[in-house]
Amino acid sequence: YPDYRGKGCVDESGFVYAIGEKFAPGPSACPCLCTEEGPLCIQPECPRLHPRCVHVDTTQCCPQCKERKNYCEFRGKTYQTLEEFMVSPCERCRCEANGEVLCTVSACPQTECVDPVYEPDQCCPICKNGPNCFAETIVIPAGREVKTDECTICHCTYEEGTWRIERQAMCTRHECK
């Protein structure tokens, strides 16, 4: 056998490479270049691993993600990817593919009354007494004229279906006898 010492590089299985040849010293190692000074191995810039990676494969030069977490953990509970769930009557959330939870809070329309009530199982307040407004300090129903005293008649203007209501009634005073 010829003497290879100082004339090449050897991988971990004993195979000899000539100067100028590229080789991988081992199965999980990055490629090297055989030089007169010995192997010159440059670590390439590897792609970043996904933050939800639970099993990393290190058998190649660059580590690769074998298995990603396909669920989200939120407030002590586990949800499947793309699952939507309600955390409160007003808050809808979704387990995104990247393992993060995105939530949206319901925007409530303006109420058509001045005395809305919050129900325990509903997000937005409701008008149990129907559309209404204030005539000074008392609450009067919309669309009807109401005599607040002997000399004053108030009217609560309301356009049905438009969600527009005046908070204060229009009141007119008459001459009293």
LINGITA-V285674 format. One record per pair of residues at least 12 apart in sequence whose C-alpha atoms are under 8 Angstrom apart, sorted by the first residue. I is the first residue (numbers start at 0). J is the second residue. Records with the same first field share a line. If there is no record, write none. Layout:
BEGIN
I=J + J
END
This chain:
BEGIN
3=15
5=35
6=18 + 35
7=33 + 34 + 35 + 37
8=33 + 34 + 37 + 38
9=24
10=22 + 23 + 24 + 25
11=24 + 25
12=25
16=33
17=33
18=32 + 33 + 34 + 35
19=32 + 33 + 34
20=32 + 33
21=33
26=58 + 59
27=57 + 58 + 59 + 60
28=59 + 60
29=41 + 42 + 43 + 59 + 60 + 61
30=60
43=61
45=61 + 62
46=61
48=62 + 63 + 64
49=64 + 67
51=67 + 68 + 97 + 98
52=64 + 65 + 66 + 67 + 68
53=65 + 66 + 67 + 68
54=66 + 67
68=98
69=96 + 98
70=94 + 98
71=94 + 95 + 98 + 99 + 100
73=100
78=94
79=94
80=94 + 95 + 96 + 98
81=93 + 94 + 95 + 96
82=94 + 95
87=122
88=120 + 121 + 122
89=104 + 105 + 121 + 122 + 123
90=102 + 103 + 104 + 105
91=103 + 104 + 105
105=122
107=122 + 123 + 124
108=123
109=162
110=124 + 125 + 126 + 162
111=126 + 129 + 130 + 131 + 162 + 163 + 164
112=126 + 128 + 129 + 130 + 131 + 132 + 164 + 166
113=131 + 132 + 133 + 138 + 166
114=126 + 128
115=127
129=141
130=157 + 164
131=155 + 164 + 166
132=155 + 164 + 165 + 166 + 167 + 168
133=155 + 166 + 167 + 168
134=147 + 153 + 167 + 168 + 169 + 170
135=167 + 168
139=155
140=155
141=154 + 155 + 156 + 157
142=154 + 155 + 156 + 157
143=155
149=175
150=172 + 173 + 174 + 175
151=170 + 171 + 172 + 173
152=170 + 171 + 172 + 173
153=168 + 169 + 170 + 171
154=168 + 169 + 170
155=167 + 168 + 169
156=168 + 169
END
